[in-house]
């Protein structure tokens, strides 16, 4: 006589819902990549527009960097 062995039922794992809508959160912006050469050219242009006056190289550089990053965003 063959004995029948009852198989034990294993509880099914909960399924993930793939059709559920995710909440739309704010998209993160990638930081703008501005090349050193681009900043250099624009800063030089600002310096030329001021009549090649000395003493404001950093101001021209930071202004050029800020402007280029604003355009890239």
RAKA-V71754 format. One record per residue. N is the residue number from 1. SS is DSSP state (2 for helix, 1 for strand, 0 for the rest). D_LAST is the distance of its C-alpha to the last C-alpha in Angstrom with 1 decimal. Layout:
n/ss/d_last
N/SS/D_LAST
N/SS/D_LAST
This chain:
n/ss/d_last
1/0/79.2
2/0/75.5
3/0/73.6
4/0/70.4
5/0/67.5
6/0/65.1
7/0/61.5
8/0/59.5
9/0/56.6
10/0/53.3
11/0/50.9
12/0/47.9
13/0/44.6
14/0/42.3
15/0/39.9
16/0/36.2
17/0/35.1
18/0/32.7
19/0/32.7
20/0/31.6
21/0/28.3
22/0/25.8
23/0/24.2
24/0/20.7
25/0/18.7
26/0/15.2
27/0/12.9
28/0/11.5
29/0/7.9
30/0/8.4
31/0/7.8
32/0/6.1
33/0/9.3
34/0/10.5
35/0/14.1
36/2/16.8
37/2/18.3
38/2/15.3
39/2/15.4
40/2/19.1
41/2/19.4
42/2/17.4
43/2/19.3
44/2/22.4
45/2/21.8
46/2/21.4
47/2/24.6
48/2/26.4
49/2/25.5
50/0/27.2
51/0/30.2
52/0/29.9
53/0/30.8
54/0/31.1
55/0/29.9
56/0/26.2
57/2/24.6
58/2/22.6
59/2/21.4
60/2/20.3
61/2/18.6
62/2/16.6
63/2/15.8
64/2/14.5
65/2/12.5
66/2/10.9
67/2/10.3
68/2/8.8
69/2/6.4
70/2/5.5
71/2/5.6
72/2/3.8
73/0/0.0
